[in-house]
Amino acid sequence: MPDLALDYRTGFDLAPIGLVLSRQRQIVDCNQQVLAMFGARRDQLVGQSFEVLYPTADEFQRTGERIVASLDAQGWYADDRVMKRLDGPQRGELFWCHVAGRALDPAQPHAAGIWAFEDLSAKRRLKVDLTAREREIAALLVDGLTSKQIGRRLAISPRTVDVYRARLMRKLGAATTPELVNKLLAG
């Protein structure tokens, strides 16, 4: 059996979950799992803004604002969001992704961070076309937030959230909010 070097670099590269090191929302390094998840080569990600992994520039911007507003005292943050495959046979495909991590300095949330990415597409599929705002609201509904909490987080009125929730319910054929959340989770 070959002698495999077991060090931090090997552990990072071969981790069973996607890992990214970032500075100012730019990818400083990523592991093999991230490359496979997004269908990318290392040179397509390292040195690039996270924006290349989002369906739209607005979603990238709003997620950055949401992270700043939602960090806990130790700098931890987690959510489910829709992201975009960069290249390969699934290029451009949108998929649900769980992102968790921490800002190394909570006072400067985007200065430097460590992030884990988990592809949720095996459990949750996007079967209908959703707008960027519908995707954001869907993700927050799945997290169990109320219209008032979503409105605060996205800087929109709770009534506007209710309008988007109604659109989501129509698109997914759900009669109630719990049924909508179940359909979003089931894909």
PyMOL commands that place a pseudoatom at each C-alpha (Angstrom):
pseudoatom trace, name=CA, resn=MET, resi=1, chain=A, elem=C, hetatm=0, pos=[0.000, 0.000, 0.000]
pseudoatom trace, name=CA, resn=PRO, resi=2, chain=A, elem=C, hetatm=0, pos=[1.473, 3.403, -0.928]
pseudoatom trace, name=CA, resn=ASP, resi=3, chain=A, elem=C, hetatm=0, pos=[2.456, 5.746, 1.864]
pseudoatom trace, name=CA, resn=LEU, resi=4, chain=A, elem=C, hetatm=0, pos=[-0.040, 8.602, 1.711]
pseudoatom trace, name=CA, resn=ALA, resi=5, chain=A, elem=C, hetatm=0, pos=[1.079, 11.863, 3.237]
pseudoatom trace, name=CA, resn=LEU, resi=6, chain=A, elem=C, hetatm=0, pos=[-1.525, 13.035, 5.708]
pseudoatom trace, name=CA, resn=ASP, resi=7, chain=A, elem=C, hetatm=0, pos=[-1.177, 16.726, 6.330]
pseudoatom trace, name=CA, resn=TYR, resi=8, chain=A, elem=C, hetatm=0, pos=[-3.431, 19.762, 6.460]
pseudoatom trace, name=CA, resn=ARG, resi=9, chain=A, elem=C, hetatm=0, pos=[-3.211, 20.386, 2.710]
pseudoatom trace, name=CA, resn=THR, resi=10, chain=A, elem=C, hetatm=0, pos=[-4.215, 16.813, 1.902]
pseudoatom trace, name=CA, resn=GLY, resi=11, chain=A, elem=C, hetatm=0, pos=[-7.030, 17.016, 4.456]
pseudoatom trace, name=CA, resn=PHE, resi=12, chain=A, elem=C, hetatm=0, pos=[-8.273, 20.270, 2.909]
pseudoatom trace, name=CA, resn=ASP, resi=13, chain=A, elem=C, hetatm=0, pos=[-8.053, 19.002, -0.689]
pseudoatom trace, name=CA, resn=LEU, resi=14, chain=A, elem=C, hetatm=0, pos=[-9.726, 15.657, -0.025]
pseudoatom trace, name=CA, resn=ALA, resi=15, chain=A, elem=C, hetatm=0, pos=[-12.343, 16.725, 2.551]
pseudoatom trace, name=CA, resn=PRO, resi=16, chain=A, elem=C, hetatm=0, pos=[-15.768, 15.162, 1.872]
pseudoatom trace, name=CA, resn=ILE, resi=17, chain=A, elem=C, hetatm=0, pos=[-17.404, 18.607, 1.797]
pseudoatom trace, name=CA, resn=GLY, resi=18, chain=A, elem=C, hetatm=0, pos=[-16.599, 21.650, -0.309]
pseudoatom trace, name=CA, resn=LEU, resi=19, chain=A, elem=C, hetatm=0, pos=[-14.250, 24.102, 1.431]
pseudoatom trace, name=CA, resn=VAL, resi=20, chain=A, elem=C, hetatm=0, pos=[-13.290, 27.644, 0.436]
pseudoatom trace, name=CA, resn=LEU, resi=21, chain=A, elem=C, hetatm=0, pos=[-10.952, 30.212, 1.970]
pseudoatom trace, name=CA, resn=SER, resi=22, chain=A, elem=C, hetatm=0, pos=[-11.896, 33.781, 1.089]
pseudoatom trace, name=CA, resn=ARG, resi=23, chain=A, elem=C, hetatm=0, pos=[-10.762, 37.389, 1.367]
pseudoatom trace, name=CA, resn=GLN, resi=24, chain=A, elem=C, hetatm=0, pos=[-13.062, 40.290, 0.481]
pseudoatom trace, name=CA, resn=ARG, resi=25, chain=A, elem=C, hetatm=0, pos=[-15.526, 37.812, -1.091]
pseudoatom trace, name=CA, resn=GLN, resi=26, chain=A, elem=C, hetatm=0, pos=[-12.847, 36.483, -3.436]
pseudoatom trace, name=CA, resn=ILE, resi=27, chain=A, elem=C, hetatm=0, pos=[-11.855, 32.823, -3.515]
pseudoatom trace, name=CA, resn=VAL, resi=28, chain=A, elem=C, hetatm=0, pos=[-8.298, 32.437, -2.207]
pseudoatom trace, name=CA, resn=ASP, resi=29, chain=A, elem=C, hetatm=0, pos=[-8.334, 28.626, -2.255]
pseudoatom trace, name=CA, resn=CYS, resi=30, chain=A, elem=C, hetatm=0, pos=[-10.834, 25.808, -2.669]
pseudoatom trace, name=CA, resn=ASN, resi=31, chain=A, elem=C, hetatm=0, pos=[-10.772, 22.045, -2.493]
pseudoatom trace, name=CA, resn=GLN, resi=32, chain=A, elem=C, hetatm=0, pos=[-11.552, 19.291, -4.982]
pseudoatom trace, name=CA, resn=GLN, resi=33, chain=A, elem=C, hetatm=0, pos=[-15.129, 18.904, -3.738]
pseudoatom trace, name=CA, resn=VAL, resi=34, chain=A, elem=C, hetatm=0, pos=[-15.920, 22.544, -4.590]
pseudoatom trace, name=CA, resn=LEU, resi=35, chain=A, elem=C, hetatm=0, pos=[-14.405, 22.119, -8.039]
pseudoatom trace, name=CA, resn=ALA, resi=36, chain=A, elem=C, hetatm=0, pos=[-16.538, 19.012, -8.671]
pseudoatom trace, name=CA, resn=MET, resi=37, chain=A, elem=C, hetatm=0, pos=[-19.695, 20.627, -7.232]
pseudoatom trace, name=CA, resn=PHE, resi=38, chain=A, elem=C, hetatm=0, pos=[-19.461, 23.687, -9.459]
pseudoatom trace, name=CA, resn=GLY, resi=39, chain=A, elem=C, hetatm=0, pos=[-17.980, 21.871, -12.470]
pseudoatom trace, name=CA, resn=ALA, resi=40, chain=A, elem=C, hetatm=0, pos=[-14.944, 24.122, -12.453]
pseudoatom trace, name=CA, resn=ARG, resi=41, chain=A, elem=C, hetatm=0, pos=[-11.186, 24.025, -12.762]
pseudoatom trace, name=CA, resn=ARG, resi=42, chain=A, elem=C, hetatm=0, pos=[-9.062, 25.596, -10.040]
pseudoatom trace, name=CA, resn=ASP, resi=43, chain=A, elem=C, hetatm=0, pos=[-8.031, 28.481, -12.353]
pseudoatom trace, name=CA, resn=GLN, resi=44, chain=A, elem=C, hetatm=0, pos=[-11.719, 29.304, -12.941]
pseudoatom trace, name=CA, resn=LEU, resi=45, chain=A, elem=C, hetatm=0, pos=[-12.316, 29.862, -9.213]
pseudoatom trace, name=CA, resn=VAL, resi=46, chain=A, elem=C, hetatm=0, pos=[-9.127, 30.824, -7.369]
pseudoatom trace, name=CA, resn=GLY, resi=47, chain=A, elem=C, hetatm=0, pos=[-8.722, 34.598, -7.517]
pseudoatom trace, name=CA, resn=GLN, resi=48, chain=A, elem=C, hetatm=0, pos=[-12.333, 35.092, -8.633]
pseudoatom trace, name=CA, resn=SER, resi=49, chain=A, elem=C, hetatm=0, pos=[-15.218, 36.746, -6.843]
pseudoatom trace, name=CA, resn=PHE, resi=50, chain=A, elem=C, hetatm=0, pos=[-17.887, 34.446, -5.395]
pseudoatom trace, name=CA, resn=GLU, resi=51, chain=A, elem=C, hetatm=0, pos=[-20.207, 36.259, -7.815]
pseudoatom trace, name=CA, resn=VAL, resi=52, chain=A, elem=C, hetatm=0, pos=[-19.352, 33.709, -10.552]
pseudoatom trace, name=CA, resn=LEU, resi=53, chain=A, elem=C, hetatm=0, pos=[-21.224, 31.061, -8.496]
pseudoatom trace, name=CA, resn=TYR, resi=54, chain=A, elem=C, hetatm=0, pos=[-24.487, 33.012, -8.141]
pseudoatom trace, name=CA, resn=PRO, resi=55, chain=A, elem=C, hetatm=0, pos=[-27.411, 33.044, -10.581]
pseudoatom trace, name=CA, resn=THR, resi=56, chain=A, elem=C, hetatm=0, pos=[-27.377, 36.871, -10.681]
pseudoatom trace, name=CA, resn=ALA, resi=57, chain=A, elem=C, hetatm=0, pos=[-25.215, 39.765, -9.523]
pseudoatom trace, name=CA, resn=ASP, resi=58, chain=A, elem=C, hetatm=0, pos=[-28.137, 40.996, -7.391]
pseudoatom trace, name=CA, resn=GLU, resi=59, chain=A, elem=C, hetatm=0, pos=[-28.289, 37.681, -5.503]
pseudoatom trace, name=CA, resn=PHE, resi=60, chain=A, elem=C, hetatm=0, pos=[-24.548, 37.881, -4.867]
pseudoatom trace, name=CA, resn=GLN, resi=61, chain=A, elem=C, hetatm=0, pos=[-24.920, 41.433, -3.537]
pseudoatom trace, name=CA, resn=ARG, resi=62, chain=A, elem=C, hetatm=0, pos=[-27.962, 40.715, -1.363]
pseudoatom trace, name=CA, resn=THR, resi=63, chain=A, elem=C, hetatm=0, pos=[-26.415, 37.548, 0.074]
pseudoatom trace, name=CA, resn=GLY, resi=64, chain=A, elem=C, hetatm=0, pos=[-23.345, 39.564, 1.083]
pseudoatom trace, name=CA, resn=GLU, resi=65, chain=A, elem=C, hetatm=0, pos=[-25.572, 42.072, 2.851]
pseudoatom trace, name=CA, resn=ARG, resi=66, chain=A, elem=C, hetatm=0, pos=[-27.529, 39.259, 4.533]
pseudoatom trace, name=CA, resn=ILE, resi=67, chain=A, elem=C, hetatm=0, pos=[-24.306, 37.666, 5.802]
pseudoatom trace, name=CA, resn=VAL, resi=68, chain=A, elem=C, hetatm=0, pos=[-23.164, 40.942, 7.367]
pseudoatom trace, name=CA, resn=ALA, resi=69, chain=A, elem=C, hetatm=0, pos=[-26.552, 41.443, 9.043]
pseudoatom trace, name=CA, resn=SER, resi=70, chain=A, elem=C, hetatm=0, pos=[-26.837, 37.853, 10.297]
pseudoatom trace, name=CA, resn=LEU, resi=71, chain=A, elem=C, hetatm=0, pos=[-23.422, 36.906, 11.674]
pseudoatom trace, name=CA, resn=ASP, resi=72, chain=A, elem=C, hetatm=0, pos=[-23.482, 35.765, 15.264]
pseudoatom trace, name=CA, resn=ALA, resi=73, chain=A, elem=C, hetatm=0, pos=[-21.040, 37.141, 17.847]
pseudoatom trace, name=CA, resn=GLN, resi=74, chain=A, elem=C, hetatm=0, pos=[-18.365, 34.602, 16.883]
pseudoatom trace, name=CA, resn=GLY, resi=75, chain=A, elem=C, hetatm=0, pos=[-18.744, 35.353, 13.160]
pseudoatom trace, name=CA, resn=TRP, resi=76, chain=A, elem=C, hetatm=0, pos=[-20.689, 32.186, 12.234]
pseudoatom trace, name=CA, resn=TYR, resi=77, chain=A, elem=C, hetatm=0, pos=[-23.275, 32.128, 9.431]
pseudoatom trace, name=CA, resn=ALA, resi=78, chain=A, elem=C, hetatm=0, pos=[-25.234, 29.409, 7.613]
pseudoatom trace, name=CA, resn=ASP, resi=79, chain=A, elem=C, hetatm=0, pos=[-28.066, 29.227, 5.092]
pseudoatom trace, name=CA, resn=ASP, resi=80, chain=A, elem=C, hetatm=0, pos=[-29.447, 27.338, 2.120]
pseudoatom trace, name=CA, resn=ARG, resi=81, chain=A, elem=C, hetatm=0, pos=[-29.330, 29.204, -1.161]
pseudoatom trace, name=CA, resn=VAL, resi=82, chain=A, elem=C, hetatm=0, pos=[-29.561, 28.651, -4.888]
pseudoatom trace, name=CA, resn=MET, resi=83, chain=A, elem=C, hetatm=0, pos=[-26.204, 28.684, -6.650]
pseudoatom trace, name=CA, resn=LYS, resi=84, chain=A, elem=C, hetatm=0, pos=[-25.035, 28.119, -10.228]
pseudoatom trace, name=CA, resn=ARG, resi=85, chain=A, elem=C, hetatm=0, pos=[-22.749, 25.504, -11.760]
pseudoatom trace, name=CA, resn=LEU, resi=86, chain=A, elem=C, hetatm=0, pos=[-19.898, 27.280, -13.501]
pseudoatom trace, name=CA, resn=ASP, resi=87, chain=A, elem=C, hetatm=0, pos=[-18.822, 24.828, -16.180]
pseudoatom trace, name=CA, resn=GLY, resi=88, chain=A, elem=C, hetatm=0, pos=[-18.861, 21.236, -17.329]
pseudoatom trace, name=CA, resn=PRO, resi=89, chain=A, elem=C, hetatm=0, pos=[-21.849, 19.220, -18.549]
pseudoatom trace, name=CA, resn=GLN, resi=90, chain=A, elem=C, hetatm=0, pos=[-24.191, 20.968, -16.083]
pseudoatom trace, name=CA, resn=ARG, resi=91, chain=A, elem=C, hetatm=0, pos=[-22.952, 24.484, -16.916]
pseudoatom trace, name=CA, resn=GLY, resi=92, chain=A, elem=C, hetatm=0, pos=[-25.445, 27.138, -15.829]
pseudoatom trace, name=CA, resn=GLU, resi=93, chain=A, elem=C, hetatm=0, pos=[-27.608, 24.707, -13.847]
pseudoatom trace, name=CA, resn=LEU, resi=94, chain=A, elem=C, hetatm=0, pos=[-29.101, 26.205, -10.702]
pseudoatom trace, name=CA, resn=PHE, resi=95, chain=A, elem=C, hetatm=0, pos=[-29.058, 24.070, -7.563]
pseudoatom trace, name=CA, resn=TRP, resi=96, chain=A, elem=C, hetatm=0, pos=[-29.743, 24.287, -3.834]
pseudoatom trace, name=CA, resn=CYS, resi=97, chain=A, elem=C, hetatm=0, pos=[-26.601, 24.554, -1.750]
pseudoatom trace, name=CA, resn=HIS, resi=98, chain=A, elem=C, hetatm=0, pos=[-26.071, 24.679, 2.011]
pseudoatom trace, name=CA, resn=VAL, resi=99, chain=A, elem=C, hetatm=0, pos=[-23.360, 27.189, 2.914]
pseudoatom trace, name=CA, resn=ALA, resi=100, chain=A, elem=C, hetatm=0, pos=[-21.915, 27.471, 6.397]
pseudoatom trace, name=CA, resn=GLY, resi=101, chain=A, elem=C, hetatm=0, pos=[-18.823, 29.133, 7.704]
pseudoatom trace, name=CA, resn=ARG, resi=102, chain=A, elem=C, hetatm=0, pos=[-17.375, 31.973, 9.606]
pseudoatom trace, name=CA, resn=ALA, resi=103, chain=A, elem=C, hetatm=0, pos=[-15.779, 35.332, 9.204]
pseudoatom trace, name=CA, resn=LEU, resi=104, chain=A, elem=C, hetatm=0, pos=[-12.422, 35.298, 10.979]
pseudoatom trace, name=CA, resn=ASP, resi=105, chain=A, elem=C, hetatm=0, pos=[-13.131, 38.794, 12.320]
pseudoatom trace, name=CA, resn=PRO, resi=106, chain=A, elem=C, hetatm=0, pos=[-16.857, 39.398, 12.961]
pseudoatom trace, name=CA, resn=ALA, resi=107, chain=A, elem=C, hetatm=0, pos=[-16.226, 43.154, 12.883]
pseudoatom trace, name=CA, resn=GLN, resi=108, chain=A, elem=C, hetatm=0, pos=[-15.087, 42.796, 9.243]
pseudoatom trace, name=CA, resn=PRO, resi=109, chain=A, elem=C, hetatm=0, pos=[-17.348, 40.027, 7.892]
pseudoatom trace, name=CA, resn=HIS, resi=110, chain=A, elem=C, hetatm=0, pos=[-15.936, 39.864, 4.368]
pseudoatom trace, name=CA, resn=ALA, resi=111, chain=A, elem=C, hetatm=0, pos=[-12.255, 40.450, 5.203]
pseudoatom trace, name=CA, resn=ALA, resi=112, chain=A, elem=C, hetatm=0, pos=[-11.419, 36.731, 5.554]
pseudoatom trace, name=CA, resn=GLY, resi=113, chain=A, elem=C, hetatm=0, pos=[-13.542, 33.629, 5.928]
pseudoatom trace, name=CA, resn=ILE, resi=114, chain=A, elem=C, hetatm=0, pos=[-13.720, 29.865, 5.867]
pseudoatom trace, name=CA, resn=TRP, resi=115, chain=A, elem=C, hetatm=0, pos=[-16.782, 28.410, 4.114]
pseudoatom trace, name=CA, resn=ALA, resi=116, chain=A, elem=C, hetatm=0, pos=[-18.227, 24.926, 3.636]
pseudoatom trace, name=CA, resn=PHE, resi=117, chain=A, elem=C, hetatm=0, pos=[-20.487, 24.111, 0.685]
pseudoatom trace, name=CA, resn=GLU, resi=118, chain=A, elem=C, hetatm=0, pos=[-22.832, 21.136, 0.470]
pseudoatom trace, name=CA, resn=ASP, resi=119, chain=A, elem=C, hetatm=0, pos=[-24.707, 20.326, -2.738]
pseudoatom trace, name=CA, resn=LEU, resi=120, chain=A, elem=C, hetatm=0, pos=[-28.338, 19.632, -1.805]
pseudoatom trace, name=CA, resn=SER, resi=121, chain=A, elem=C, hetatm=0, pos=[-29.507, 18.789, -5.332]
pseudoatom trace, name=CA, resn=ALA, resi=122, chain=A, elem=C, hetatm=0, pos=[-29.826, 15.063, -4.556]
pseudoatom trace, name=CA, resn=LYS, resi=123, chain=A, elem=C, hetatm=0, pos=[-32.403, 15.952, -1.880]
pseudoatom trace, name=CA, resn=ARG, resi=124, chain=A, elem=C, hetatm=0, pos=[-33.885, 19.140, -3.285]
pseudoatom trace, name=CA, resn=ARG, resi=125, chain=A, elem=C, hetatm=0, pos=[-34.398, 19.994, -6.950]
pseudoatom trace, name=CA, resn=LEU, resi=126, chain=A, elem=C, hetatm=0, pos=[-35.546, 23.193, -8.607]
pseudoatom trace, name=CA, resn=LYS, resi=127, chain=A, elem=C, hetatm=0, pos=[-38.469, 21.998, -10.736]
pseudoatom trace, name=CA, resn=VAL, resi=128, chain=A, elem=C, hetatm=0, pos=[-39.915, 25.395, -11.569]
pseudoatom trace, name=CA, resn=ASP, resi=129, chain=A, elem=C, hetatm=0, pos=[-38.306, 28.601, -12.712]
pseudoatom trace, name=CA, resn=LEU, resi=130, chain=A, elem=C, hetatm=0, pos=[-38.094, 31.072, -9.850]
pseudoatom trace, name=CA, resn=THR, resi=131, chain=A, elem=C, hetatm=0, pos=[-37.027, 34.695, -9.940]
pseudoatom trace, name=CA, resn=ALA, resi=132, chain=A, elem=C, hetatm=0, pos=[-34.029, 35.805, -7.902]
pseudoatom trace, name=CA, resn=ARG, resi=133, chain=A, elem=C, hetatm=0, pos=[-36.271, 37.284, -5.205]
pseudoatom trace, name=CA, resn=GLU, resi=134, chain=A, elem=C, hetatm=0, pos=[-38.459, 34.149, -5.133]
pseudoatom trace, name=CA, resn=ARG, resi=135, chain=A, elem=C, hetatm=0, pos=[-35.328, 32.041, -4.595]
pseudoatom trace, name=CA, resn=GLU, resi=136, chain=A, elem=C, hetatm=0, pos=[-34.259, 34.260, -1.695]
pseudoatom trace, name=CA, resn=ILE, resi=137, chain=A, elem=C, hetatm=0, pos=[-37.670, 34.156, -0.053]
pseudoatom trace, name=CA, resn=ALA, resi=138, chain=A, elem=C, hetatm=0, pos=[-37.961, 30.391, -0.628]
pseudoatom trace, name=CA, resn=ALA, resi=139, chain=A, elem=C, hetatm=0, pos=[-34.629, 29.846, 1.127]
pseudoatom trace, name=CA, resn=LEU, resi=140, chain=A, elem=C, hetatm=0, pos=[-35.717, 31.939, 4.109]
pseudoatom trace, name=CA, resn=LEU, resi=141, chain=A, elem=C, hetatm=0, pos=[-39.100, 30.194, 4.312]
pseudoatom trace, name=CA, resn=VAL, resi=142, chain=A, elem=C, hetatm=0, pos=[-37.267, 26.866, 4.422]
pseudoatom trace, name=CA, resn=ASP, resi=143, chain=A, elem=C, hetatm=0, pos=[-35.234, 28.273, 7.331]
pseudoatom trace, name=CA, resn=GLY, resi=144, chain=A, elem=C, hetatm=0, pos=[-38.542, 28.847, 9.168]
pseudoatom trace, name=CA, resn=LEU, resi=145, chain=A, elem=C, hetatm=0, pos=[-38.590, 32.648, 9.089]
pseudoatom trace, name=CA, resn=THR, resi=146, chain=A, elem=C, hetatm=0, pos=[-41.864, 34.585, 9.256]
pseudoatom trace, name=CA, resn=SER, resi=147, chain=A, elem=C, hetatm=0, pos=[-42.884, 37.264, 6.750]
pseudoatom trace, name=CA, resn=LYS, resi=148, chain=A, elem=C, hetatm=0, pos=[-41.870, 39.926, 9.237]
pseudoatom trace, name=CA, resn=GLN, resi=149, chain=A, elem=C, hetatm=0, pos=[-38.424, 38.346, 9.786]
pseudoatom trace, name=CA, resn=ILE, resi=150, chain=A, elem=C, hetatm=0, pos=[-37.889, 37.855, 6.036]
pseudoatom trace, name=CA, resn=GLY, resi=151, chain=A, elem=C, hetatm=0, pos=[-38.934, 41.434, 5.383]
pseudoatom trace, name=CA, resn=ARG, resi=152, chain=A, elem=C, hetatm=0, pos=[-36.425, 42.707, 7.936]
pseudoatom trace, name=CA, resn=ARG, resi=153, chain=A, elem=C, hetatm=0, pos=[-33.659, 40.523, 6.558]
pseudoatom trace, name=CA, resn=LEU, resi=154, chain=A, elem=C, hetatm=0, pos=[-34.296, 41.564, 2.928]
pseudoatom trace, name=CA, resn=ALA, resi=155, chain=A, elem=C, hetatm=0, pos=[-35.253, 45.186, 3.692]
pseudoatom trace, name=CA, resn=ILE, resi=156, chain=A, elem=C, hetatm=0, pos=[-38.728, 44.802, 2.155]
pseudoatom trace, name=CA, resn=SER, resi=157, chain=A, elem=C, hetatm=0, pos=[-42.177, 44.986, 3.716]
pseudoatom trace, name=CA, resn=PRO, resi=158, chain=A, elem=C, hetatm=0, pos=[-43.825, 41.877, 5.194]
pseudoatom trace, name=CA, resn=ARG, resi=159, chain=A, elem=C, hetatm=0, pos=[-46.697, 42.476, 2.742]
pseudoatom trace, name=CA, resn=THR, resi=160, chain=A, elem=C, hetatm=0, pos=[-44.239, 42.212, -0.172]
pseudoatom trace, name=CA, resn=VAL, resi=161, chain=A, elem=C, hetatm=0, pos=[-42.992, 38.942, 1.309]
pseudoatom trace, name=CA, resn=ASP, resi=162, chain=A, elem=C, hetatm=0, pos=[-46.599, 37.711, 1.413]
pseudoatom trace, name=CA, resn=VAL, resi=163, chain=A, elem=C, hetatm=0, pos=[-47.032, 38.580, -2.277]
pseudoatom trace, name=CA, resn=TYR, resi=164, chain=A, elem=C, hetatm=0, pos=[-43.925, 36.540, -3.151]
pseudoatom trace, name=CA, resn=ARG, resi=165, chain=A, elem=C, hetatm=0, pos=[-45.062, 33.685, -0.923]
pseudoatom trace, name=CA, resn=ALA, resi=166, chain=A, elem=C, hetatm=0, pos=[-48.407, 33.634, -2.781]
pseudoatom trace, name=CA, resn=ARG, resi=167, chain=A, elem=C, hetatm=0, pos=[-46.552, 33.486, -6.127]
pseudoatom trace, name=CA, resn=LEU, resi=168, chain=A, elem=C, hetatm=0, pos=[-44.429, 30.604, -4.847]
pseudoatom trace, name=CA, resn=MET, resi=169, chain=A, elem=C, hetatm=0, pos=[-47.551, 28.793, -3.645]
pseudoatom trace, name=CA, resn=ARG, resi=170, chain=A, elem=C, hetatm=0, pos=[-49.158, 29.160, -7.091]
pseudoatom trace, name=CA, resn=LYS, resi=171, chain=A, elem=C, hetatm=0, pos=[-46.031, 28.025, -8.930]
pseudoatom trace, name=CA, resn=LEU, resi=172, chain=A, elem=C, hetatm=0, pos=[-45.580, 24.974, -6.717]
pseudoatom trace, name=CA, resn=GLY, resi=173, chain=A, elem=C, hetatm=0, pos=[-49.269, 24.159, -6.263]
pseudoatom trace, name=CA, resn=ALA, resi=174, chain=A, elem=C, hetatm=0, pos=[-49.241, 24.551, -2.485]
pseudoatom trace, name=CA, resn=ALA, resi=175, chain=A, elem=C, hetatm=0, pos=[-52.355, 25.486, -0.520]
pseudoatom trace, name=CA, resn=THR, resi=176, chain=A, elem=C, hetatm=0, pos=[-50.598, 26.413, 2.748]
pseudoatom trace, name=CA, resn=THR, resi=177, chain=A, elem=C, hetatm=0, pos=[-47.217, 27.709, 3.854]
pseudoatom trace, name=CA, resn=PRO, resi=178, chain=A, elem=C, hetatm=0, pos=[-46.265, 24.376, 5.494]
pseudoatom trace, name=CA, resn=GLU, resi=179, chain=A, elem=C, hetatm=0, pos=[-47.146, 22.591, 2.243]
pseudoatom trace, name=CA, resn=LEU, resi=180, chain=A, elem=C, hetatm=0, pos=[-45.034, 25.129, 0.327]
pseudoatom trace, name=CA, resn=VAL, resi=181, chain=A, elem=C, hetatm=0, pos=[-42.073, 24.547, 2.629]
pseudoatom trace, name=CA, resn=ASN, resi=182, chain=A, elem=C, hetatm=0, pos=[-42.484, 20.769, 2.237]
pseudoatom trace, name=CA, resn=LYS, resi=183, chain=A, elem=C, hetatm=0, pos=[-42.544, 21.110, -1.548]
pseudoatom trace, name=CA, resn=LEU, resi=184, chain=A, elem=C, hetatm=0, pos=[-39.461, 23.356, -1.476]
pseudoatom trace, name=CA, resn=LEU, resi=185, chain=A, elem=C, hetatm=0, pos=[-37.640, 20.847, 0.729]
pseudoatom trace, name=CA, resn=ALA, resi=186, chain=A, elem=C, hetatm=0, pos=[-38.709, 17.871, -1.367]
pseudoatom trace, name=CA, resn=GLY, resi=187, chain=A, elem=C, hetatm=0, pos=[-37.929, 19.596, -4.618]
for i in range(1, 187): cmd.bond("trace and resi %d" % i, "trace and resi %d" % (i + 1))
show_as sticks, trace
zoom trace
